[in-house]
Amino acid sequence: MRRKVFDVLASAGGLLVVVVLVVAGALLMWAQTFASSSVHNQLAMQEIYFPSKAAFAHAKPGTEITPSMIPSVSQYAGQELLTGAQAQVYANDFIAVHLSEMPYHGVYAVISGAARAAKPGSPEAAKLDALETTSFQGTTLRGLLLEAYAFGTIGTIALWAGIAAFCLAFLMALLVALGFYHAQKTPVEAELLSRLEEPVLDEPVGERAS
């Protein structure tokens, strides 16, 4: 094959890869924007706020703010919950802590089973019914917040993947430009592979001996 033809074909293939990478990068950026805006808008409608900074100054076990919440939850003190990262902290380090301090560690399935087993109309049944409602609400909110965190994480991954796609497209575009430039400078008659040299025949045995 002529070297010029090969360079043109290879560069054309590289140009196709550039187009694919640019399209992929654009779609990934759109996915990131969609995921982030959806998470923000859905969380904004809930109007959830982290406890104020003053609340963390009196953290005590068994109260609204426990010492375990200070390292993570306090960084968002007083802020409205609007991002996936905030949703993860609120779900795992605030709601989950309060659920774990409830009877049966706040596990809804266990509390619900105990409520069904209790004698109807008894004080124990009324107490378990209230616990069941609280556990259900807390568990549901925690699950929804963790889902928002998952979508937010997907958006972040899409962002970095989009950046990587654009970077690869830029590098490939440079290679394509060099390929077309090389094709332009290559003589038309140049071959891709040089011809193999003629094999050297072994000398006769008699001549070696002499």
Order of alpha helices (4+ residues) and beta strands (2+ residues): alpha-alpha-alpha-alpha-alpha-alpha-alpha-alpha
